[in-house]
């Protein structure tokens, strides 16, 4: 199935200073309220099972697919927006997740 990512949690790696990665995401249909929290590992697993992840621009309504890539520095997979994403629908432009119990 396809999941819309509406927010992200990022974690800076120790070194180099600007090396930050998404460690978890929130998915759902409402951009202001995520239904489900998925860790990076869960997202990668779902991708490997054929599920797809995307982001949607709040202004343009355009969809950008999310892809995994291998980070040789961290020696693990991470996720990012595909190269055709714009600033409106890029993963990096999403809000930070705020989870309420
Ligand atoms: Zn990395």
Backbone and ligand atoms as CSV (ligand in chain L), in Angstrom:
chain,resi,resn,atom,element,x,y,z
A,1,UNK,N,N,0.830,-1.189,0.000
A,1,UNK,CA,C,0.000,0.000,0.000
A,1,UNK,C,C,0.868,1.244,0.000
A,2,UNK,N,N,0.232,2.378,-0.215
A,2,UNK,CA,C,0.970,3.639,-0.245
A,2,UNK,C,C,0.735,4.409,1.048
A,3,UNK,N,N,1.788,4.934,1.605
A,3,UNK,CA,C,1.702,5.709,2.837
A,3,UNK,C,C,2.099,7.149,2.566
A,4,UNK,N,N,1.306,8.054,3.073
A,4,UNK,CA,C,1.687,9.459,2.983
A,4,UNK,C,C,2.424,9.854,4.259
A,5,UNK,N,N,3.617,10.364,4.118
A,5,UNK,CA,C,4.388,10.847,5.261
A,5,UNK,C,C,4.016,12.305,5.507
A,6,UNK,N,N,3.619,12.601,6.751
A,6,UNK,CA,C,3.182,13.966,7.056
A,6,UNK,C,C,4.129,14.696,8.010
A,7,UNK,N,N,5.026,13.958,8.674
A,7,UNK,CA,C,5.986,14.608,9.560
A,7,UNK,C,C,7.189,13.695,9.728
A,8,UNK,N,N,8.273,14.238,10.242
A,8,UNK,CA,C,9.491,13.438,10.415
A,8,UNK,C,C,10.145,13.744,11.755
A,9,UNK,N,N,10.917,12.782,12.210
A,9,UNK,CA,C,11.801,12.994,13.360
A,9,UNK,C,C,13.215,12.822,12.845
A,10,UNK,N,N,14.052,13.794,13.138
A,10,UNK,CA,C,15.424,13.724,12.651
A,10,UNK,C,C,16.394,13.686,13.808
A,11,UNK,N,N,17.516,13.080,13.535
A,11,UNK,CA,C,18.528,12.944,14.564
A,11,UNK,C,C,19.877,13.284,13.951
A,12,UNK,N,N,20.567,14.224,14.541
A,12,UNK,CA,C,21.889,14.530,13.986
A,12,UNK,C,C,22.895,13.456,14.361
A,13,UNK,N,N,23.688,13.038,13.422
A,13,UNK,CA,C,24.773,12.108,13.736
A,13,UNK,C,C,25.893,12.908,14.392
A,14,UNK,N,N,26.761,12.216,15.066
A,14,UNK,CA,C,27.830,12.880,15.807
A,14,UNK,C,C,28.705,13.737,14.900
A,15,UNK,N,N,29.031,13.223,13.754
A,15,UNK,CA,C,30.086,13.813,12.965
A,15,UNK,C,C,29.968,13.297,11.538
A,16,UNK,N,N,30.027,14.095,10.523
A,16,UNK,CA,C,30.224,15.540,10.510
A,16,UNK,C,C,28.973,16.282,10.978
A,17,UNK,N,N,29.101,17.536,11.343
A,17,UNK,CA,C,28.011,18.253,12.017
A,17,UNK,C,C,26.719,18.346,11.222
A,18,UNK,N,N,26.781,18.437,9.920
A,18,UNK,CA,C,25.549,18.629,9.162
A,18,UNK,C,C,24.938,17.319,8.692
A,19,UNK,N,N,25.412,16.221,9.236
A,19,UNK,CA,C,24.929,14.925,8.797
A,19,UNK,C,C,23.740,14.510,9.664
A,20,UNK,N,N,22.565,14.884,9.252
A,20,UNK,CA,C,21.354,14.534,10.007
A,20,UNK,C,C,20.512,13.583,9.183
A,21,UNK,N,N,19.804,12.704,9.870
A,21,UNK,CA,C,18.988,11.725,9.181
A,21,UNK,C,C,17.604,11.641,9.792
A,22,UNK,N,N,16.660,11.172,9.000
A,22,UNK,CA,C,15.316,10.897,9.495
A,22,UNK,C,C,15.342,9.556,10.219
A,23,UNK,N,N,14.901,9.544,11.462
A,23,UNK,CA,C,14.921,8.313,12.254
A,23,UNK,C,C,13.526,7.713,12.411
A,24,UNK,N,N,12.499,8.530,12.196
A,24,UNK,CA,C,11.125,8.041,12.263
A,24,UNK,C,C,10.230,9.008,11.495
A,25,UNK,N,N,9.065,8.497,11.069
A,25,UNK,CA,C,8.115,9.345,10.348
A,25,UNK,C,C,6.713,9.134,10.905
A,26,UNK,N,N,5.845,10.073,10.629
A,26,UNK,CA,C,4.432,9.904,10.926
A,26,UNK,C,C,3.691,9.813,9.603
A,27,UNK,N,N,2.735,8.879,9.520
A,27,UNK,CA,C,1.968,8.748,8.283
A,27,UNK,C,C,0.492,8.973,8.561
A,28,UNK,N,N,-0.241,9.330,7.525
A,28,UNK,CA,C,-1.669,9.555,7.670
A,28,UNK,C,C,-2.188,10.402,6.529
A,29,UNK,N,N,-3.481,10.673,6.539
A,29,UNK,CA,C,-4.068,11.454,5.462
A,29,UNK,C,C,-4.189,12.927,5.823
A,30,UNK,N,N,-4.132,13.228,7.112
A,30,UNK,CA,C,-4.231,14.614,7.571
A,30,UNK,C,C,-2.830,15.160,7.854
A,31,UNK,N,N,-2.403,16.192,7.115
A,31,UNK,CA,C,-1.046,16.710,7.306
A,31,UNK,C,C,-0.806,17.289,8.701
A,32,UNK,N,N,-1.880,17.614,9.411
A,32,UNK,CA,C,-1.720,18.187,10.748
A,32,UNK,C,C,-1.736,17.145,11.854
A,33,UNK,N,N,-2.092,15.920,11.506
A,33,UNK,CA,C,-2.185,14.903,12.543
A,33,UNK,C,C,-1.815,13.535,11.973
A,34,UNK,N,N,-0.688,13.000,12.425
A,34,UNK,CA,C,-0.251,11.687,11.951
A,34,UNK,C,C,-1.040,10.589,12.647
A,35,UNK,N,N,-1.385,9.539,11.902
A,35,UNK,CA,C,-2.132,8.406,12.471
A,35,UNK,C,C,-1.195,7.379,13.089
A,36,UNK,N,N,-0.009,7.272,12.524
A,36,UNK,CA,C,0.851,6.159,12.851
A,36,UNK,C,C,2.311,6.586,12.835
A,37,UNK,N,N,3.082,6.091,13.803
A,37,UNK,CA,C,4.516,6.369,13.828
A,37,UNK,C,C,5.258,5.145,13.324
A,38,UNK,N,N,6.152,5.354,12.389
A,38,UNK,CA,C,6.969,4.264,11.857
A,38,UNK,C,C,8.432,4.646,12.001
A,39,UNK,N,N,9.216,3.737,12.539
A,39,UNK,CA,C,10.647,4.003,12.640
A,39,UNK,C,C,11.282,3.823,11.268
A,40,UNK,N,N,12.498,4.321,11.144
A,40,UNK,CA,C,13.211,4.179,9.885
A,40,UNK,C,C,13.285,2.709,9.467
A,41,UNK,N,N,13.591,1.838,10.416
A,41,UNK,CA,C,13.692,0.400,10.124
A,41,UNK,C,C,12.375,-0.144,9.584
A,42,UNK,N,N,11.263,0.269,10.187
A,42,UNK,CA,C,9.952,-0.193,9.721
A,42,UNK,C,C,9.654,0.313,8.315
A,43,UNK,N,N,10.046,1.555,8.039
A,43,UNK,CA,C,9.815,2.120,6.706
A,43,UNK,C,C,10.607,1.331,5.658
A,44,UNK,N,N,11.869,1.067,5.961
A,44,UNK,CA,C,12.721,0.324,5.016
A,44,UNK,C,C,12.139,-1.075,4.778
A,45,UNK,N,N,11.683,-1.724,5.873
A,45,UNK,CA,C,11.096,-3.061,5.748
A,45,UNK,C,C,9.877,-3.035,4.843
A,46,UNK,N,N,9.038,-2.020,5.038
A,46,UNK,CA,C,7.828,-1.924,4.220
A,46,UNK,C,C,8.199,-1.686,2.756
A,47,UNK,N,N,9.192,-0.832,2.531
A,47,UNK,CA,C,9.640,-0.587,1.152
A,47,UNK,C,C,10.114,-1.883,0.509
A,48,UNK,N,N,10.847,-2.680,1.282
A,48,UNK,CA,C,11.356,-3.947,0.757
A,48,UNK,C,C,10.212,-4.915,0.461
A,49,UNK,N,N,9.073,-4.724,1.130
A,49,UNK,CA,C,7.900,-5.570,0.904
A,49,UNK,C,C,7.000,-5.029,-0.200
A,50,UNK,N,N,7.400,-3.920,-0.812
A,50,UNK,CA,C,6.630,-3.398,-1.936
A,50,UNK,C,C,5.730,-2.221,-1.607
A,51,UNK,N,N,5.707,-1.812,-0.343
A,51,UNK,CA,C,4.923,-0.626,0.001
A,51,UNK,C,C,5.663,0.623,-0.476
A,52,UNK,N,N,4.896,1.679,-0.699
A,52,UNK,CA,C,5.510,2.919,-1.186
A,52,UNK,C,C,5.177,4.072,-0.241
A,53,UNK,N,N,6.093,5.008,-0.168
A,53,UNK,CA,C,5.923,6.188,0.684
A,53,UNK,C,C,6.037,7.440,-0.168
A,54,UNK,N,N,5.236,8.436,0.185
A,54,UNK,CA,C,5.283,9.684,-0.572
A,54,UNK,C,C,4.980,10.856,0.335
A,55,UNK,N,N,5.294,12.027,-0.154
A,55,UNK,CA,C,4.903,13.261,0.519
A,55,UNK,C,C,4.072,14.068,-0.470
A,56,UNK,N,N,3.259,14.962,0.076
A,56,UNK,CA,C,2.370,15.747,-0.772
A,56,UNK,C,C,2.518,17.219,-0.406
A,57,UNK,N,N,2.696,18.047,-1.408
A,57,UNK,CA,C,2.856,19.479,-1.162
A,57,UNK,C,C,1.577,20.100,-0.650
A,58,UNK,N,N,1.703,20.913,0.395
A,58,UNK,CA,C,0.513,21.545,0.977
A,58,UNK,C,C,-0.075,22.576,0.027
A,59,UNK,N,N,0.758,23.253,-0.723
A,59,UNK,CA,C,0.276,24.291,-1.628
A,59,UNK,C,C,-0.022,23.733,-3.013
A,60,UNK,N,N,0.877,22.929,-3.538
A,60,UNK,CA,C,0.724,22.454,-4.915
A,60,UNK,C,C,-0.105,21.183,-5.018
A,61,UNK,N,N,-0.174,20.403,-3.921
A,61,UNK,CA,C,-0.883,19.133,-3.975
A,61,UNK,C,C,-0.131,18.075,-4.760
A,62,UNK,N,N,1.089,18.385,-5.128
A,62,UNK,CA,C,1.885,17.442,-5.914
A,62,UNK,C,C,2.540,16.400,-5.020
A,63,UNK,N,N,2.638,15.211,-5.554
A,63,UNK,CA,C,3.210,14.082,-4.821
A,63,UNK,C,C,4.681,13.892,-5.182
A,64,UNK,N,N,5.482,13.578,-4.166
A,64,UNK,CA,C,6.871,13.190,-4.405
A,64,UNK,C,C,7.111,11.848,-3.733
A,65,UNK,N,N,7.672,10.905,-4.460
A,65,UNK,CA,C,7.941,9.591,-3.888
A,65,UNK,C,C,9.179,9.653,-3.015
A,66,UNK,N,N,9.193,8.791,-2.020
A,66,UNK,CA,C,10.327,8.713,-1.103
A,66,UNK,C,C,11.104,7.437,-1.431
A,67,UNK,N,N,12.407,7.543,-1.424
A,67,UNK,CA,C,13.240,6.395,-1.767
A,67,UNK,C,C,14.269,6.142,-0.671
A,68,UNK,N,N,14.773,4.922,-0.624
A,68,UNK,CA,C,15.830,4.634,0.333
A,68,UNK,C,C,17.182,4.752,-0.370
A,69,UNK,N,N,18.189,5.041,0.396
A,69,UNK,CA,C,19.538,5.099,-0.178
A,69,UNK,C,C,20.518,4.613,0.866
A,70,UNK,N,N,21.656,4.186,0.419
A,70,UNK,CA,C,22.672,3.657,1.307
A,70,UNK,C,C,23.614,4.784,1.715
A,71,UNK,N,N,23.745,4.987,3.026
A,71,UNK,CA,C,24.686,5.987,3.526
A,71,UNK,C,C,25.965,5.259,3.941
A,72,UNK,N,N,27.033,5.552,3.250
A,72,UNK,CA,C,28.281,4.833,3.531
A,72,UNK,C,C,28.917,5.315,4.828
A,73,UNK,N,N,28.534,6.521,5.248
A,73,UNK,CA,C,29.081,7.024,6.496
A,73,UNK,C,C,28.440,6.299,7.694
A,74,UNK,N,N,27.122,6.185,7.689
A,74,UNK,CA,C,26.415,5.520,8.786
A,74,UNK,C,C,26.354,4.008,8.575
A,75,UNK,N,N,26.661,3.555,7.380
A,75,UNK,CA,C,26.586,2.128,7.034
A,75,UNK,C,C,25.183,1.577,7.250
A,76,UNK,N,N,24.203,2.310,6.812
A,76,UNK,CA,C,22.828,1.822,6.856
A,76,UNK,C,C,21.982,2.591,5.849
A,77,UNK,N,N,20.779,2.080,5.612
A,77,UNK,CA,C,19.888,2.755,4.685
A,77,UNK,C,C,19.198,3.922,5.360
A,78,UNK,N,N,18.972,4.960,4.587
A,78,UNK,CA,C,18.173,6.089,5.032
A,78,UNK,C,C,17.147,6.376,3.947
A,79,UNK,N,N,16.249,7.323,4.213
A,79,UNK,CA,C,15.245,7.673,3.211
A,79,UNK,C,C,15.380,9.135,2.825
A,80,UNK,N,N,14.975,9.425,1.610
A,80,UNK,CA,C,14.994,10.793,1.109
A,80,UNK,C,C,13.960,10.918,0.005
A,81,UNK,N,N,13.666,12.157,-0.354
A,81,UNK,CA,C,12.745,12.381,-1.462
A,81,UNK,C,C,13.450,12.090,-2.780
A,82,UNK,N,N,12.701,11.622,-3.736
A,82,UNK,CA,C,13.279,11.393,-5.060
A,82,UNK,C,C,13.703,12.743,-5.645
A,83,UNK,N,N,14.647,12.726,-6.582
A,83,UNK,CA,C,15.243,13.968,-7.089
A,83,UNK,C,C,14.259,14.952,-7.714
A,84,UNK,N,N,13.103,14.475,-8.150
A,84,UNK,CA,C,12.162,15.388,-8.800
A,84,UNK,C,C,11.268,16.126,-7.799
A,85,UNK,N,N,11.484,15.900,-6.505
A,85,UNK,CA,C,10.695,16.613,-5.498
A,85,UNK,C,C,11.024,18.105,-5.531
A,86,UNK,N,N,10.036,18.910,-5.174
A,86,UNK,CA,C,10.254,20.351,-5.107
A,86,UNK,C,C,10.321,20.762,-3.638
A,87,UNK,N,N,10.558,22.046,-3.380
A,87,UNK,CA,C,10.635,22.496,-1.988
A,87,UNK,C,C,9.292,22.345,-1.295
A,88,UNK,N,N,8.223,22.323,-2.066
A,88,UNK,CA,C,6.892,22.232,-1.486
A,88,UNK,C,C,6.579,20.826,-0.981
A,89,UNK,N,N,7.096,19.818,-1.638
A,89,UNK,CA,C,6.721,18.459,-1.243
A,89,UNK,C,C,7.932,17.604,-0.869
A,90,UNK,N,N,9.028,18.254,-0.525
A,90,UNK,CA,C,10.226,17.521,-0.132
A,90,UNK,C,C,10.100,17.023,1.303
A,91,UNK,N,N,10.677,15.866,1.575
A,91,UNK,CA,C,10.681,15.327,2.949
A,91,UNK,C,C,11.229,16.338,3.949
A,92,UNK,N,N,12.261,17.055,3.530
A,92,UNK,CA,C,12.917,17.990,4.440
A,92,UNK,C,C,12.043,19.191,4.791
A,93,UNK,N,N,11.000,19.427,4.018
A,93,UNK,CA,C,10.154,20.587,4.287
A,93,UNK,C,C,8.984,20.239,5.206
A,94,UNK,N,N,8.852,18.980,5.587
A,94,UNK,CA,C,7.751,18.581,6.470
A,94,UNK,C,C,8.005,19.063,7.891
A,95,UNK,N,N,6.945,19.176,8.637
A,95,UNK,CA,C,7.071,19.581,10.035
A,95,UNK,C,C,7.686,18.453,10.849
A,96,UNK,N,N,8.178,18.826,12.028
A,96,UNK,CA,C,8.698,17.838,12.960
A,96,UNK,C,C,7.514,17.172,13.659
A,97,UNK,N,N,7.568,15.864,13.853
A,97,UNK,CA,C,6.458,15.159,14.495
A,97,UNK,C,C,6.287,15.615,15.944
A,98,UNK,N,N,5.039,15.766,16.360
A,98,UNK,CA,C,4.751,16.053,17.764
A,98,UNK,C,C,3.702,15.046,18.223
A,99,UNK,N,N,4.137,14.088,19.010
A,99,UNK,CA,C,3.233,12.996,19.394
A,99,UNK,C,C,2.562,13.307,20.725
A,100,UNK,N,N,1.251,13.145,20.710
A,100,UNK,CA,C,0.492,13.306,21.951
A,100,UNK,C,C,-0.180,11.996,22.280
A,101,UNK,N,N,-0.154,11.627,23.529
A,101,UNK,CA,C,-0.758,10.346,23.914
A,101,UNK,C,C,-2.244,10.519,24.177
L,1,ZN,ZN,ZN,24.338,8.708,7.183
